[in-house]
Amino acid sequence: MTVTQQLIDGWTFFLSHVEHPKYIWAIPFLIIAIFFLLRRDFVKLAEDMVARRARRLQQWVMLFTRSLILAALVLALASPFMERTKVVEGDPFLKILVDHSQSMDIYSDDIAETLKAKLEQVINVELHSIASGPTSTIGEGILNSVKDGDNVVLVTDGQVTGGASLGDVALFAASHNITFNAIELQPTGDDAWVLVSGPEKTVANVDNTFTVSTGWASGGKKDVHVTVKVDGKIVLDVTSPERTQLITQKFEEGYHQIEARVQDGDFIADNNVFYKTVKVVPKPKVVLWTPAPDSPMETLLRQVYDVTTTASLPADLSPYYSVVTNDLSGSSISDDDTARLSEFIEDGNGLFVIGGKGSYNNGGYRNSYFETLLPVVVGTPGKEPGDVNIVILVDASQSVGSEQGGGIVIAKKLTLDIIGQMSPNVKVGVTAFRNIAYIVAPLGYKYEHVGLEDKVTQIYGAYSSKMHLGILQSIDLLKGAQGSKNIIIISDGMLFPNDQTAARDATLLARKDGIKVYTVSAAVGDDAFVADRTDEDLLKSVALAGGGIYFKARDTSKFNLLFGDVKPPDPKAVLDWGVSVLDANHFITQDLNVTATIYGYNEVAPKTTGRMLVVTSTGEPLVTIWHLGLGRVVSYSTDDGSAWAGQLLGPGNSRLVIRSMNWANGDPDRKRSDLVDIRDTRVNEATTLTIKSAKQPTAQGLAFFKVKQDTYEASITPTETGFHSILGATYAANHPAELSPLGLSRELDLLVGSTGGDYFSADDADKLVEFAQTHAVKTIRGKDYFRWHLAVLAAILFLLEILLRRMMRR
């Protein structure tokens, strides 16, 4: 090793042991300032050559001593330290924290007491209750029961329904040297539960899809008998091990009731039924602005909406929820029309722009005022070879590494599959994260990478999951890259709430730097399997914040549409195109299967904040959306079915158009002057009743408050489950969230793993004693600072300087 390298290594080691290294860079600037100050004569004195030399010597001495003094003081502010390790021996001790909340009724209630009786014969044991009743404030209970250095055994399912999260507990544990273990709980009697999710409001005669979710407290995949009634009529009666069932219903105007029920006779009866209401409102009014009468699109829209057809934009748009433009040329849309449309949209209304042979690239939209309203720019995407930069970020945390079925194996396989779909001219890099982030392969052209597969296969899963560190590392890797910049995160999304917030914040930082963030689930299987092993909500929210898309592992072939061949196809060389849902995580495209073929499209490219939902088989945008002010805009860049896209208006496929219109319309109740609105809730949880009225409404037992002009609200807290009515509105009250879903939470796994704990059987008293004895000897790590040492050194140097100056004067 060269002297230079030794000096560099020594300097790096020194900086790594300084708490605020940025202060050190002030030292040379301060020395330069002292030099100039000492060299300057503020008062001119008549002196001979000998006196001048003596004064100069004194100045050099002061420069040396003052530089040392300032360096010592600045170093004291920078806080240099040495890490120390201290071994402390104590008595074996365990603290048992037991959860007595309602969800724990399915487990034996004497586990903690029995375990305490066994353990206290050998070691010291404390027993504390951390939750009780219908609300699981487990996090609060734990934080109030632990202190520095505790070894804790948790008897809980980890289902938190209020207060501090287990992520907050993990943060506290990390800074207070606390280890959390947990008892493997087995239900004494298994219990089935049921939930229903789907739209709360809709319009008449439209297909609405509802998801009926069931499960067992034990987590086992066994048969459950579920029945679903809509307005008292059975629409589903099935016995199956499947966790989810879908039902599709059309409704007439008014309130409708959905009741889902699983078999009786299990451990808890209260969660065997779930109630849901659906409010169906009158047909929303929409304007169809079209130069062509009798459009196929008009026929479809009239089945669902109150359509006014016009050849020009109406003077008064206030009654309408959306404006639909059908194959309008840019010359037929004046700047005044665009200004009124802009105001209409920003007030919370919708715009649905249909393409065709006379619009978009064929109609002069490019660089027009009207184009500013659209989520797309007109023209083909300006891709050139080499302008795409991608960093694949792999989750290498313990939760992925320990997944049954090999989550880390899947993550590495997905990484290589995605890289394989990319054009050779794409620049690609690979990073990974656990409790730290690191670079697996630097950013470089795909064709230049050597040994990339070997580097990816060497990634292993361990420790906690800090996704935000991985995102920040990936941002750093993309700094200075020219062209589009993208991060693809492959993860199970298992993060504590505070780490989830940090991941979203890091994603917003990436978006601010012009980087798109995509996410991929590190699990392969059916939807229930993926939901069990992946926090899809977190992955979807990260992708949404990053302007990207969340993909299930089975859908990663769609990356070929985004990052495959960079040269767009020649529309003249292709006669027809398939239609593909690119982003299935939006209201418009969720559970949507499009099987149409189209014969033409308009050339557009999504704007930076535009969200591309549906594309052609060659990756060209067909449905792109964005928010504009309070309103919504849909770009439908094919025609109304008269020449190119007739199959999109057929059975099944027409849901794409209807859902797009429903999304653009927004709340179908918002323009009603006689609004009475209330949302479903749970027993003992308040819900809000909203009424539009010219005068203050009254109802027995309710206090109404005016929230804005002609709008009043009151709070209602139901005490019984079932359907309830108030002032002509119907709402549902369900069992407490404490009772579904049941079973061990994924956050409990994260807490135990991140603090170095383990799971023990309720019969493993000997192993728990061994654990307590092993952990009675604790290694405490800390820092010894040298701040006061440096301050004392500065004082001594100052005194020595005074002494030297007096000696020199003699």
N, C-alpha and C positions, 0 to 999 in steps of 0.2 A: 504493500500500500504506500503511495507517495505521501510526502509531507503535506502537499495541498489537500489530498483526500482526507488525511487525518485531521487537518484543520477544519475542513468542511464538516466532517462527522462530529468533531468536538463542538462546533458552533451549533449544529442541529440538536445535539444532546442538550446543550445549555438552554436553547430556546424552548425545548420541550419541557423544561423544568422551571419555566417562568410563567406566572399566571396571566400577566398582561404584557406580552412581549412587544406590543406596538409602542410602549413608552420608551423602549431602549433606543429606538431610532431618533429620539430627540437629543441624545447625548452629543453626537458630532455637531449638530447645529448650535447647541448651547456653547460648546468649546469654541467654535468659530466666532460666536457673538462675544465671548469673553476676550478673545484675542484682539478683536477690533476695538473693544472698549478700553482695554489696557494700553493699546498702542496710541490711542488718541489723547492728546494733551488738551484738557478742558480749560486749564489755566496756564498761560505762558509765563515762565519764570526765567530770569537771567541766571544762568548757571555755567560753570566752567566744564571742561571736558571730563574731568574726574567725577564730578557730581552726576553728569549726564550718564556716564557708564554705570555708575552705582545704581542710578534709578532704573536703567534698562535691565540690569541684572535682577533687581528687585521685581520688575514686571514679569520677567521670565519665571522667577520663582513663584509668583502669584498665579501666573497662568497655569503652571503645573499643579499647584496645590488646589486652586479653585476648580480646575477641571476634575481632579480626583474627588473633591467634595461634591460637586454637582453630579458626577457619575454615580457616586455612592447614594445620594438622595434619590436620583431617578431610578436606580436599581431597587431601592427600597420601595418606591411606588409600584414598580413592575412586579414586586412580590416573588422573588426566587424562592424555591422550596426544594426539599428532598423528600421523596416518598419513604414512609416508614411502615414497617409491619410489626404488629405487636400480638403476641399469643397470650390469650387470657383463659385461664382454666376456671370453670365454675361447676356448680352442682347440676347434674342432669335434671332437666325441667321441661315439661310440656304444658302448653295452654290449649285446652279444648274449647272451641267456639261452636256452639250448636244453634242451628236455625230452627225456630219453632213456628215459622209462617205456615199459612194454609196449604201451600204446595207441597210441604213436607209430610202431609198426612198419609201419603202413599208409602212412606218408609216407616220402619219400626221406630217407635218413639223412645225406646230405651237404649239405643245404640250408644249414645254418649255416656249415660250413667254406667252401663255395663263396662265400657272401655275404661272409664275413670277408675272403677273398682279394681280392675285388673292391674292398671298401671301404677296406682298409688301404693301398692305393696312394695314397689321397687324404686320408684322415682317420685319427685314432687310433681303434683298435677293440680291445675286450676281449671274450673269449668265455668263458662260464661254463656249467657243467652244473647244472641245478636239480632234476633228478629222474631216477631210474633204477629198473629192475626192475618188479615187479608192483604197486607202490604209488606213486601220484602225489602226493607231498608237495610240490606245485608252490609253494604259498604260502610254506612254510618256506624253500624254495630261493631264491625271489625275495627275501624279506626278508633272507636271509643274504648276498645278492650285490649289493645296491644301497646307495647313500648319497646324501646331499643333492645335488640338482641334476642327477642322472643323466638322460640320454636313453637309454631302454631299448628294444630290439627283442626281442620274445618270439617264439620258435619253439616253439609248444606248441599242443595242442588245448584247453587250459584245463580238462581233466577232473581235478578234485581229489578224491582218495579218502582223504586223511588230512592231519592237521596243520592249519596256518592256512589260512583260506579266501582267495579273491581279494578278498573284501570287506575283510578285514583289511589286505591289501596296498593297497587303494584308500585306506583311512584313513591308512596310513603315507605314501603318496604325497602326499596332500593337505597334510600338515604338513611335508613335506621337499622340496617343489618338484620332484617326479619326474614325468616324462612316459613313459607306456608306449605303445609301438606294437606291432603284431603282423604277422606274415607270413601272407598268405592261403595256407593249405595246401590242396593238392589230393592226394587219395590216389593212390599209384602203382598200387594195385590195390584195387578196391572190396571191401567186406566186409559181409556180412549178419550180423545177430545176432537172438536171440530171447529173450524173457522170458515167464513165465507168472505171473499173479497171481490170487488167489481164496481161498476159505476154507481154513483149515488143519484145522478140525474141523467136523463136521456130524453130523446124525442120519440114520438110515436112511430111504430112500424119499422124500427131499426134493430138489426141484430145486436144484442148485447151479450158479452161473454163473461161468465162468473166462474171463479175458481173456488172449489170446495176442497179445503185442506184438512186432512185427518192425520192422526198419529197415535202412538202408544207411549206412555210414560217410560217404559223400558227401552224405547228406541228400536224395538224389534219390528221386523217387516212381516207382519202377520195379518190375516184377514180382519177387516172391520166392515160391519154392515152400516151403510149410510143411506139415508133417504132425504130427498129434498122436495119440499112443496113450494109451489108458487101460487099465491092466492088460494091456498087450500088444496090445490091439485098436485098430485105426485108427478114430478118430471124426472126424477132419478131414484132408482131403487137398486142398489148394487152391493154385493159383498166382494171385496177385493183387498189385496195387500198394498195396492197403489196408494201413494200419499196424497195425490191430487186428482180431482175429477173436474172436467170442464162442462158447463152447461151453457147453452145459447138460447136466449129468449127475446121475443118481440113483445112490446107492451102497448096498450092503448093509453090515452091521456089519463092522468090521475096518480094516486099512490098505489103501490103494489108491495106485497109482503113475501119475503123469501124466508123459509124456515128449514134449516138443515139439522138432522138429528142422527146420532150414532147409537148403536145398540145400548140398551139399558142393562143394568145388572153388573156394571163394573164398579170400581172402587169409589169414584166420586160422581154423583149424579148431576151436579150443577153445571158441568161443562159438556154435557151430552147434547146440548141443543144450542144453536146459534141463530140469531134473528138479524135480518137485514131488510131495510126499506129501500125502494127505488121510486123516485119521483119522476113522472113523465109529464113534460110540459107541452104546451101548444107548439105547433110548427113555427120555428123562427122565420122571420122575414128576411129574404136575401134578394139582392139585385143581380140579375144576369145581364151584363152589358155585352151585347153581341151584335155584329153586323149581319149574322146569318140566322134567319128564323128556322124553327123546327130542328134544332140541333139535337143529336142523340143525348148529349149531356143534359140538355134541358128536360128531356123526358125522364131521366134518372133523378134529377134534383127535385122535380115536382112531386115525386113519390114521398119525399121526406120533408121538404121545406115549402114555405109559402113564397113562391118565386114571382118576382116582377121582372118581365123581360123588357129591355129598352135598348134603343140605338144610341142613346147618349146618357151621360151621367145625370141622375136626378138632382134637382136643385136642393131638395131636403133629404139628407141621408139619415136623419135621426131615428126613423122607425126601424132601420135595417141593422141586422147583426153582421152581415158581410156583404162585400161587393165581389162578384165573380166576373172577371174579364175573359172573354172567349175569342182568342185569335184576333185581337185588336192590333192594328198597325200603330207604330209610334206616332204617325202624323195625325191619327184620330184622337190622341190623348193630349190635350193642351196642357200647358204649364199650370193654368188655373185648375184644371181637373186634378192634376197631380197634387197641387197644394191642398185641395179639399180632401182628396184621398188620404194624404199624409195626416191631416188633422183628425179625420175620421178614424184612422188606425190608431193613432197615439192616444185617442180617447178610450181605447179598449175594444175596438171592433176588428174585423178581419178583412183580409184581401186574399183572393184565390185567383191566381193568374194562370190561365190555360194557354198552352202554346198552339202551334199549327203552322201552316204554310205562309201565314201573313204576319207572324209575330216574332218576338225575340230576335234571333240573328236574321230572320227574313223580314222583320218589320221595323228595323231601325231603332231598336231599344238601346244599342250600345252608346254609352256616354251621354244618354239622355237624362233629363230630370226624373222621368218615371223609373229609370233603372236604379236610382238611389233608394227606392222603396223595396226593391227585391233582394232576396237572400243570395242572389247569384249575379255574376257579371256575364254579359253576353259575349260569346266567343269560346273557342276551344281552350282548355287549360294549357298554359304556357310552359309545359315541361320540357326540359332538355336533359340529355344524359349527364349524370353526375351531380344534379342539383337536389337530390334527395338524400337526407342524412337520418339514420335511424339508430337509436340505442335501445337494445333489448335489456330490460332490467329484470333479473331473476330473483324471486323470493327464495332465500337460502336459510330461512329461520327454522326453528325447531318444529313449529306447527306444520310446516310443509314436509320436513324430513321425517316426521313421525306418523304421517297419515297412513292409514291402512290402505294398501294398494300402491304405496310408493308415490306420494305427491311430488317429491323432488325428482324422481325418475320421469314423471309426466312433464314437469316443468322444463327439464333439460331436453326432452324429446320435442316438445312444442317449440322451444327455442331454435332447434336445428331445422324443424319443419318450416318455420316462418322464414328463416334465413334462406332455405332452399327455394322459396317462392319469389325471392327478390331478384330483380334484374342485376346482372353482374356489375353494372355501372353505379349501383347504389352504394353509398358509404354506410358501413354498419360497424357498430361497436357493441360490446356486451359488458354489463355491470351486474353486480349482485349485492344483496343486503341481508343482514341479520341484525345483530346489535350494532354492527358497523356496516359501512358500505365500502366496496372495493371494485377495482377495474379488472375484469376477466380478460377482455381484449380491447385495445384502443380503437378509436374511430379510424376507419380506412376503407378504401374501395373493396367490395366483396371479392373481386378477382385477385386482390393482392394479399388477402389473409392466408397465412400458412399455419396449419395446426389448430385452426379455430375449433374444430369438432372436439379435439382432445382437451382443449382448455375448458370447453363447456361441460364435458363429461366429468371433469374433476371437481365441479361444484358439489358441495355437500350441505345438508341441512343441520343447523345447530343454533342454540341460543334464542334470544328474543327477536321480535320482528319490529324493525324501525324503518318502515317504508320511506318516510320522509328523507332519511339520510341517503337512501338509494336514489331518490328523485333528484336531490341536490347534487349528488355525484354525477348523475347523468346529465344534468344541466351544465355542469362544469366541463364534461366531456364534449358537449356540443358547442361550447363557446368558440367563436371565431369561424364556425362552419358557415359556408355560403349556401343559400338555397333553403328549401323547406327542412324543418327540423322536427323530429318525432321521437317520442319515447313509448315503447311498448312494455307494459308491466305484466309479468306472468306471476300470479300470486294466488293464494287462497283468501287473501283479504282479512285474515284473522288478526286484528289489531285491537288494542285497548282503545276506549273512546278518546283519550288524550292523544294517542298516536294517530287515530283516525283524523282528528282535527289538524294535527301537524302535517299529515299526508295531503290533505286538501289544501292547506296553506302553501305547501311546497309546490303543489300542482298549479295553483294560481300564479305563483312566482314563475313557473315554467311558461305558462300561457302569456304572461306579461312579456316574456322574452321571445315570443313568437313560436313557442314549441307546442305541438299538439301531443296530448297524452292519451294513449289507448291502453285498455286493460284486458287481460285474458285470464279466465279461471284455470287454476292448476288442478283440475279434476275432470275425469272422463267418465261418463255414464249418463243415466237418464236424469231428468230434471230434479227428481227427489234426491238422488245420490249427490248431484252437484250442490244442491241447496244445503245438504247436511255438512258438506266439507268445504264450503266456500261462503264467505260473506258477500253475496252478490250485490247487496245494497251499497256497500262501501265501494266495491269495484265500479259499479255504475255511477256513483256520485263523483268518484275521482275522474272517470272518463268524461263525464258531463262538464266538470269544472275545467278539464283540460281541452275541451273542444273536440274530443275524440269519440271513440265508440267502445263499449264493452262487448267482448265476444266470449261465448262459451268455447271450450276447447274444441268442440266438434265443428265450430264455424271459422276456424283460423284460415281455411282456404280462401276466405274473402279478402285476406291481406293481398292476395294476388291482384285483386281489382284495384287496390290502393297503391301497391308498390311493385307490381310486376313489370310488364313492358311499359316503358316510359313514353313511347310514341303512341298517340291515340290512333285508333283505326280510321281508315278512310271510309266515311259513310257511303260513298258511291260504290265501294267495292263489296258492301254487304247489303243484302236485300231484306233481312229481318233480324230481330234481336229478341232474346229472352229478357225477362224482367226478374230482378233479384232484390230481395230485402237486404240492404246492407246493415242497417242499424235496427235491430229488433227490440230495442229497449225504450221505445217511445209509445205513447198512447195510440198513435196512428198505426204503428206496425207490430205491436205486441200480438203474438200468436197469429200473425197474418201469413197466409201461404198464397203467394201470387203465382199463377200458372199460365200467364198470358204471353203471347208473342205480339210485338209491335213492329210496324213497318216504316217507322220514321220517328225522329225526335229533333228537338231544337238544340243547338250547340250552346251550352252554358257551362259555367264553372262556379262552384260555391264560393261565396265570399268567406273571409276569415272567420266570421262569427255565424255563418250559415251552417245548418246541420243537414247533411245529406242522408236521407232515409232509404230511398229506393233508387236503384241504378239499372242500367241495361246490362246485358251479359258481358259487355266489354268495359263496364265501369263508368259509363257516361251518366250524369245526374238526370233523374226523372222527377223525383219529389224532393225538394229542398225547402227547409223552413227556417224562420227566425222570428224573434220578438222585435217589435218596433214600438217604442214607447210602452203603453199598456196593451197594445194590440198584437196581432199575429198575422204573418204573411206566409202563404204557401206558393211556391213556384212549381207548377205542374208542366214540365217542359216536353210534353207531347200533345197531341191534339185531342179534340172533344169526341173522338170515335168515328168521325165522318170519313177519315181516310187512313189514319195510322194506327189508332189505339182502340179499335172497337172491342177487342177482347177484354180490355180493362173495365168495360161497363157491364160485362156479363155476370152471371151468378157466381158468387164467391169472390171474384176479383173486384166487384164494384164496392166492396167494403173499403178498399183503399181510398176511393174518392169520397165516400160518405164520412169515413173517419177524418179525412183531411178537412172536410168542410166543418164537421163538428168541432175539431180542434180550433179552426179559424174563428168559428162563431163564439167560442168561450162559453161562459155560463149561460145556458139557454133561458135562465130565469131573470137575468139582470135588468131587462127593460120593462118588466111587468110592474104596473102601478099598484097591483093588489097582492104583492108578494107576501107570502107567509112561509118561512123557511126554518127548518131545524134539522140538525144532523144526529145520526145515531150516536149512542154513548154506551157506557157501562154503569151498572148500579153503583150509586154513591159517587159518581163522577159527573160534574156539571156539564151541560150542553147549552148552547145559546139559541134562543128563539128570536128570529129577526122578522120584523113586520114593516112593510111600507104603508104609511097611512097619513092622511092630511091632518089628523088629530091624534093625540096620544091614546093608544089602545089600553084597555083594562081587561084583566082576567083574575079570577079569584086566586089568591096566594102568590101572585107574580108582581114584581116591581119593574116597570119599563123605564128605560133611560134613552133619551134622544142621542143618537150617535152622529147623525147628519140630517140634512134637510129631508123631512118626511120619512125618516127611517128610525125605528126604535128597536131596542134589544132588551131581552130579559133572560135571566139564568134559571135553568131547571135542573134539579138533581133527583133522578128517579131512585126509588128504593126497592123496586121489584123488577125482575127480568120480564121480557115480553114486549109486545107492541103497545104503544101508548098514543093517544090523540090529544091535540091541543089546538083550539081555534081552527079546526079543519085540516090541520097538518098531522101526519103520522110519523113517529120515530120509534126506533128500537132501543131497548136497554138490554145489554148482555151481562154475563157473569164477569167477575173481576179478572183483569189481565193476569193475576196471580195463578189462575187455573188453566191457562192454555197459552202457548204449548207447555207441556210438562216434560220433565226429564232434566238431565244434567246440562248446564249451560256451557257453551264453548269458552266463555270468559273465565270460567273456573279453571279450565285446562291452561289457559294463558297465564293466570296468576300463579298456579303451582309451578309451571315450567320456568317462568321468568325469575322466580325467587330461589330456584335450586331445590325445590321440594319434590315430593313424590306422592303417589297414591298408595294407600294401604288398605288391606281388607280389615273389616271390623274385628276379625279374629287374630290379626297380626300384632298382638300386644308385645310379643318378644321382639319383633322387628322394630316397633316403635320405641321400645326401651333402648335397643341398640342405636337407633337413630339419635335419640336424646343424649345418650352417653357420648356418641361421636361428636355431636354438635355442641356439647358442653364446653369443649375446647374450641374457642373461637379465634380466628385470625382477623384482627382489626387493622384495616389499612387507613393511613392518614397522611398528613403532610406536616413537615416541620419547616416553618417559614424563617427567613433570615432578614426580615424587615428591620427589627430593632438592632441587630448586629451592624447593619449598614449605617443606620442612623448614628449609632455610637461612634463608628469609624469616621463618619463625616465630622462629628464634633471634635474628635481627637486631632484630625487633620487640620481643622480650623485653629485649634490651640497651638499646634506645632507651627503653623504659618505665622501666627502672632509672635511666637518665640523667635523664629528665624528673622523676621523683619526687625525686631528690636536688636538682635545680635548684629545684623548688618548695619544698623544705624550707628552702632558704637565703633 
